[in-house]
């Protein structure tokens, strides 16, 4: 009889041991079905490539707002899920192929295959006639490194040729990857600051990590810019890129060995080279002003609700383009449908919690990332939560569906103590954290987290990408390279229910839900590590 007396208490104990925590129950709401559904919708042809200022944008932002609303998330922008982002769209066409004239004769750059062009100075007709040409190496002016590629040369009203990227390890830059000086946008603006009329940027695939074909102008392509940024920064009338093979032929035409000049450009002894050639080109340009939209929703915290953690994943993609294999719509399933679905899964996890965390969570889908992170820069200049109260930004991009991964690859590895948060969560999934295996691609400077970093907010851009549990590192690298070379920014970036293995992406979603859940219940602020340029900005904020 005594054993029967203790039976109810024993049953209650067993039930209690088996009962899941509030967090575990919320995590269970993150589902593969939802993930696949969202990627499928966003990459459908009816969204027409999700280009800002088109019917594709209207459908995309309406869909995202509706999904946020269904989760019960609060509109982020004064009762609206939308933040208006002013843009200017530029379309630039070559009226005549650029021709370079030297003592060796004429060298013609053919449309599309040899050169891409833009002009953003609101001039209908841009003419460069017999403009002198100067090779200025990497086109970098970095006083703190005692480096100046423009030293002792006047490039006013001339055309400069510069190398995309920056010197690497065996230089004062001491890096395997791209720094802020290596970005294409920096090359353009630095040339303009020195008064150049035009700039030709040399794209070397092995240095940059992606093919020139990705950048080639296509019909119906529009380049978007921020009106405020254009007002603050001068641009050359003529901005362009050329691939390495064209560069080699061009310098051979000048009687110069580009390979030797490339090596010289990576040294402090480099001096600009006057090319004794004249550059000729004519562009026809149009522009239109428009308003695009960021989409944002808030999961409101409790005692520290004025502090927030921001998740970002850009909604925009590219265009309808010249058909490739009878497909003309660049749908962007991986870029960036997989990230939007990742962010949605985390949002669903938070809304399933019975007990709210201390801090608020902002889920932000910015516009015009593909054109220079324009939507995120606009948000950071016009934030819902003050930058000093923004605890961290978790961003993602290009989450490739290749199954379960052993790693969490961090782009910006070692930059802040957010690495420790991710490492601890990764260990619970029997995973490890590692550095970006392709630093030459400069991905830290090419996705939305950069805008937050520039405002001092610690950022995290991490996903499984390096080490497949089933097939290993070499296989994973081959899958990524195939994506970069054959699918990225092409019509082939489609969702395929039969071939996509999203188990690893689901683990990534749950991992960052766990990291954010922990951080949202703390009162501490993550810190940038010593030597990181954004640390001083954060310190000025008192954090």
Rosetta blueprint (number, residue, H / E / L):
1 X L
2 X H
3 X H
4 X H
5 X H
6 X H
7 X H
8 X H
9 X H
10 X H
11 X H
12 X H
13 X H
14 X H
15 X H
16 X H
17 X H
18 X H
19 X L
20 X L
21 X L
22 X H
23 X H
24 X H
25 X H
26 X H
27 X H
28 X L
29 X L
30 X L
31 X L
32 X H
33 X H
34 X H
35 X H
36 X H
37 X H
38 X H
39 X H
40 X H
41 X H
42 X H
43 X L
44 X L
45 X H
46 X H
47 X H
48 X L
49 X L
50 X L
51 X L
52 X L
53 X L
54 X L
55 X H
56 X H
57 X H
58 X H
59 X H
60 X H
61 X H
62 X H
63 X H
64 X H
65 X H
66 X H
67 X H
68 X H
69 X H
70 X H
71 X L
72 X L
73 X L
74 X E
75 X E
76 X L
77 X E
78 X L
79 X L
80 X E
81 X L
82 X E
83 X E
84 X E
85 X E
86 X E
87 X E
88 X E
89 X E
90 X E
91 X E
92 X E
93 X E
94 X E
95 X E
96 X E
97 X E
98 X E
99 X E
100 X E
101 X E
102 X E
103 X L
104 X L
105 X E
106 X E
107 X E
108 X E
109 X L
110 X L
111 X E
112 X L
113 X L
114 X L
115 X E
116 X E
117 X E
118 X E
119 X L
120 X L
121 X L
122 X L
123 X L
124 X L
125 X E
126 X E
127 X E
128 X E
129 X E
130 X E
131 X E
132 X E
133 X E
134 X E
135 X E
136 X L
137 X L
138 X L
139 X L
140 X L
141 X E
142 X E
143 X H
144 X H
145 X H
146 X L
147 X E
148 X E
149 X L
150 X L
151 X L
152 X L
153 X L
154 X L
155 X L
156 X L
157 X L
158 X L
159 X E
160 X E
161 X E
162 X E
163 X E
164 X L
165 X L
166 X L
167 X L
168 X L
169 X L
170 X L
171 X L
172 X L
173 X L
174 X L
175 X L
176 X L
177 X L
178 X L
179 X L
180 X H
181 X H
182 X H
183 X L
184 X H
185 X H
186 X H
187 X H
188 X H
189 X H
190 X H
191 X H
192 X H
193 X H
194 X L
195 X L
196 X L
197 X L
198 X E
199 X E
200 X E
201 X E
202 X E
203 X E
204 X L
205 X H
206 X H
207 X H
208 X H
209 X L
210 X L
211 X L
212 X H
213 X H
214 X H
215 X H
216 X L
217 X L
218 X L
219 X L
220 X L
221 X L
222 X L
223 X E
224 X E
225 X E
226 X L
227 X H
228 X H
229 X H
230 X H
231 X H
232 X H
233 X L
234 X L
235 X L
236 X L
237 X L
238 X E
239 X E
240 X E
241 X E
242 X E
243 X E
244 X H
245 X H
246 X H
247 X H
248 X H
249 X H
250 X H
251 X H
252 X H
253 X H
254 X L
255 X L
256 X L
257 X L
258 X H
259 X H
260 X H
261 X H
262 X H
263 X H
264 X H
265 X H
266 X L
267 X L
268 X L
269 X L
270 X L
271 X L
272 X L
273 X E
274 X E
275 X E
276 X E
277 X E
278 X E
279 X E
280 X E
281 X E
282 X E
283 X E
284 X E
285 X E
286 X E
287 X E
288 X E
289 X E
290 X E
291 X E
292 X E
293 X E
294 X E
295 X E
296 X E
297 X E
298 X E
299 X E
300 X L
301 X L
302 X L
303 X L
304 X E
305 X E
306 X E
307 X E
308 X E
309 X E
310 X E
311 X E
312 X E
313 X L
314 X L
315 X L
316 X L
317 X L
318 X L
319 X L
320 X E
321 X E
322 X E
323 X E
324 X E
325 X L
326 X L
327 X E
328 X E
329 X E
330 X L
331 X L
332 X L
333 X H
334 X H
335 X H
336 X H
337 X H
338 X H
339 X H
340 X H
341 X H
342 X H
343 X H
344 X H
345 X H
346 X H
347 X H
348 X H
349 X H
350 X H
351 X H
352 X L
353 X L
354 X L
355 X L
356 X L
357 X L
358 X L
359 X E
360 X E
361 X E
362 X E
363 X E
364 X E
365 X E
366 X L
367 X L
368 X L
369 X H
370 X H
371 X H
372 X L
373 X L
374 X H
375 X H
376 X H
377 X H
378 X H
379 X H
380 X H
381 X H
382 X L
383 X L
384 X L
385 X L
386 X L
387 X H
388 X H
389 X H
390 X E
391 X E
392 X E
393 X E
394 X E
395 X E
396 X L
397 X L
398 X L
399 X L
400 X L
401 X L
402 X E
403 X L
404 X L
405 X E
406 X L
407 X E
408 X E
409 X E
410 X E
411 X L
412 X L
413 X L
414 X L
415 X L
416 X E
417 X L
418 X H
419 X H
420 X H
421 X H
422 X H
423 X H
424 X H
425 X H
426 X H
427 X H
428 X H
429 X L
430 X L
431 X L
432 X E
433 X E
434 X E
435 X E
436 X L
437 X L
438 X L
439 X H
440 X H
441 X H
442 X L
443 X H
444 X H
445 X H
446 X L
447 X L
448 X L
449 X H
450 X H
451 X H
452 X H
453 X H
454 X L
455 X L
456 X L
457 X L
458 X L
459 X E
460 X E
461 X E
462 X E
463 X E
464 X L
465 X L
466 X L
467 X L
468 X E
469 X L
470 X L
471 X L
472 X H
473 X H
474 X H
475 X H
476 X H
477 X H
478 X H
479 X H
480 X H
481 X H
482 X H
483 X H
484 X H
485 X H
486 X H
487 X H
488 X L
489 X L
490 X L
491 X L
492 X L
493 X L
494 X L
495 X L
496 X L
497 X L
498 X L
499 X L
500 X L
501 X E
502 X L
503 X H
504 X H
505 X H
506 X H
507 X H
508 X H
509 X H
510 X H
511 X H
512 X H
513 X H
514 X H
515 X H
516 X H
517 X H
518 X H
519 X H
520 X H
521 X L
522 X L
523 X L
524 X L
525 X L
526 X L
527 X L
528 X E
529 X L
530 X L
531 X L
532 X L
533 X L
534 X L
535 X H
536 X H
537 X H
538 X H
539 X H
540 X H
541 X L
542 X L
543 X L
